Amino acid sequence: MEGQREGRALAGRTLITGGAGFIGSRLAARLLAERQPVILLDNFSDYYDPARKRANIADLRSEFPDRPPLVVEADVRDRAALSQLFVAEEIRRVAHLAGMAAVRYSVERAPLYAEVNTLGSVNVLECARQHEVENFILASTSSVYGNAAPPFREDQIPDRPLAPYPASKRAAELMAHTTHVLFGLNVTIARLFNVYGPAGRPDMMPLKVLDWLHEGRVIPMYDGGALRRDWTYIDDTVEALFRALQQPLGYEILNLGFGATRSFAEFVAIYEELTGIVARKEHLPAPPSEPDTLWSDPTKARRLLGWQPKTDLRTGLQATWDWYRGAVLSR
Ligand SMILES: NC(=O)c1ccc[n+]([C@@H]2O[C@H](COP(=O)([O-])OP(=O)(O)OC[C@H]3O[C@@H](n4cnc5c(N)ncnc54)[C@H](O)[C@@H]3O)[C@@H](O)[C@H]2O)c1
């Protein structure tokens, strides 16, 4: 497939796959603010409304009118399109964020997750090593740890994933390792922990709970709201990814989580307080795909990247709520 392109050509760019998505577009903004040129590759998947992704691109163009990103509409499953892109453009670094996220959605869709997250990653890794890029960041997930003993450290062996999503990401991590060993590609595996914030993913709890509160809908409380997650604010995640991109490390796995957990019950209670709306709750057993606790030990990322996440959950949810009031409720 011939990728569709917009924007002007610049040399030595960073390729962000999934660059129209939540994290990819904010990482692009960070790089553009540092005057580092970017190429954004995305297939504008309809897993959630592609209009949000088009809006992310439009925001970048209005934020950086003098240096707009090159946008390539293509699919990471399309090896020919990737190959053409790497031949046509000088790509120095890759942040590979394109992927199908969402644990529960993956349960009935194992082939799709294997094709996009595993094979798609292999396709991008192959181009990167053939074109000798300096550094490759692979977005992986905290859910690879499954029900391992928290807080998670990178030296725990995550070989008991609970759903196709983490299994497909773990497989990509392993293929990245072989690419490093055989071809010397610098790879940093970024295990992301529940990233949230303004203009976040509409399928994730930080925006879904706000929708449910406003629509007066019942909120499912798995295991009575006892599941614990390590919520990480978008600006903190982007800062870590930005630092990782500038710093080839050989092959390293880094936990990029805030480093503390809150139960879902506590999470909902913060939103009740911020919005002044009392939640209607339904208690349900947690599905077997959901780990009890996802909790990062971020010591290694602090040591290797000098990264220190700053935004606690209450502050981050306040910012998310402020954005939601302006962007969603005022529509
Ligand atoms: N948000 C989180 O909490 C979180 C946690 C762990 C891992 N991650 C990973 O980080 C990455 C970015 O996540 P996000 O929250 O920004 O999600 P997102 O869905 O907003 O972004 C992913 C982007 O990838 C694109 N994409 C999907 N399939 C593609 C394909 N076949 N070819 C090209 N592009 C494709 C989508 O259109 C989307 O714009 C994903 O790989 C995700 O698995 C995210």
The ligand as an SDF file (V2000), in Angstrom:
LIG
                    3D

 44 48  0  0  0  0  0  0  0  0999 V2000
   -2.3000    4.3460   27.5300 N   0  0  0  0  0  0  0  0  0  0  0  0
   -1.8250    3.4100   28.3560 C   0  0  0  0  0  0  0  0  0  0  0  0
   -2.1490    3.3830   29.5460 O   0  0  0  0  0  0  0  0  0  0  0  0
   -0.8500    2.3550   27.8770 C   0  0  0  0  0  0  0  0  0  0  0  0
   -0.3700    1.4360   28.8240 C   0  0  0  0  0  0  0  0  0  0  0  0
    0.5160    0.4540   28.4030 C   0  0  0  0  0  0  0  0  0  0  0  0
    0.9370    0.4150   27.0930 C   0  0  0  0  0  0  0  0  0  0  0  0
    0.4550    1.3180   26.1990 N   0  0  0  0  0  0  0  0  0  0  0  0
    0.9080    1.2110   24.8020 C   0  0  0  0  0  0  0  0  0  0  0  0
    1.3360    2.4950   24.3590 O   0  0  0  0  0  0  0  0  0  0  0  0
    1.0420    2.6470   22.9770 C   0  0  0  0  0  0  0  0  0  0  0  0
    0.2610    3.9370   22.7620 C   0  0  0  0  0  0  0  0  0  0  0  0
   -0.9350    3.8530   23.5150 O   0  0  0  0  0  0  0  0  0  0  0  0
   -2.0480    4.9890   23.5330 P   0  0  0  0  0  0  0  0  0  0  0  0
   -2.6760    4.9610   24.8750 O   0  0  0  0  0  0  0  0  0  0  0  0
   -1.4950    6.2480   22.9920 O   0  0  0  0  0  0  0  0  0  0  0  0
   -3.1180    4.3640   22.5370 O   0  0  0  0  0  0  0  0  0  0  0  0
   -3.7870    4.9520   21.2200 P   0  0  0  0  0  0  0  0  0  0  0  0
   -4.7610    3.8900   20.7670 O   0  0  0  0  0  0  0  0  0  0  0  0
   -4.2970    6.3110   21.4540 O   0  0  0  0  0  0  0  0  0  0  0  0
   -2.5600    5.0190   20.2180 O   0  0  0  0  0  0  0  0  0  0  0  0
   -2.1530    3.9470   19.4180 C   0  0  0  0  0  0  0  0  0  0  0  0
   -2.1530    4.4010   17.9770 C   0  0  0  0  0  0  0  0  0  0  0  0
   -1.7370    3.3080   17.1560 O   0  0  0  0  0  0  0  0  0  0  0  0
   -2.4970    3.3450   15.9790 C   0  0  0  0  0  0  0  0  0  0  0  0
   -2.5300    2.0010   15.3980 N   0  0  0  0  0  0  0  0  0  0  0  0
   -3.2550    0.9270   15.8230 C   0  0  0  0  0  0  0  0  0  0  0  0
   -3.0450   -0.1070   15.0120 N   0  0  0  0  0  0  0  0  0  0  0  0
   -2.1760    0.3140   14.0620 C   0  0  0  0  0  0  0  0  0  0  0  0
   -1.5950   -0.3070   12.9300 C   0  0  0  0  0  0  0  0  0  0  0  0
   -1.8990   -1.5790   12.6260 N   0  0  0  0  0  0  0  0  0  0  0  0
   -0.7500    0.4050   12.1530 N   0  0  0  0  0  0  0  0  0  0  0  0
   -0.4770    1.6960   12.4450 C   0  0  0  0  0  0  0  0  0  0  0  0
   -1.0140    2.3470   13.4930 N   0  0  0  0  0  0  0  0  0  0  0  0
   -1.8450    1.6490   14.2940 C   0  0  0  0  0  0  0  0  0  0  0  0
   -3.8750    3.8230   16.4120 C   0  0  0  0  0  0  0  0  0  0  0  0
   -4.6220    4.3650   15.3250 O   0  0  0  0  0  0  0  0  0  0  0  0
   -3.5420    4.8310   17.4900 C   0  0  0  0  0  0  0  0  0  0  0  0
   -3.5080    6.1530   16.9790 O   0  0  0  0  0  0  0  0  0  0  0  0
    0.2920    1.3960   22.5470 C   0  0  0  0  0  0  0  0  0  0  0  0
    1.2040    0.5020   21.9400 O   0  0  0  0  0  0  0  0  0  0  0  0
   -0.2070    0.8150   23.8520 C   0  0  0  0  0  0  0  0  0  0  0  0
   -0.3670   -0.5970   23.7930 O   0  0  0  0  0  0  0  0  0  0  0  0
   -0.4330    2.2920   26.5580 C   0  0  0  0  0  0  0  0  0  0  0  0
  1  2  1  0
  2  3  2  0
  2  4  1  0
  4  5  1  0
  4 44  2  0
  5  6  2  0
  6  7  1  0
  7  8  2  0
  8  9  1  0
  8 44  1  0
  9 10  1  0
  9 42  1  0
 10 11  1  0
 11 12  1  0
 11 40  1  0
 12 13  1  0
 13 14  1  0
 14 15  2  0
 14 16  1  0
 14 17  1  0
 17 18  1  0
 18 19  2  0
 18 20  1  0
 18 21  1  0
 21 22  1  0
 22 23  1  0
 23 24  1  0
 23 38  1  0
 24 25  1  0
 25 26  1  0
 25 36  1  0
 26 27  1  0
 26 35  1  0
 27 28  2  0
 28 29  1  0
 29 30  1  0
 29 35  2  0
 30 31  1  0
 30 32  2  0
 32 33  1  0
 33 34  2  0
 34 35  1  0
 36 37  1  0
 36 38  1  0
 38 39  1  0
 40 41  1  0
 40 42  1  0
 42 43  1  0
M  CHG  2   8   1  16  -1
M  END
$$$$
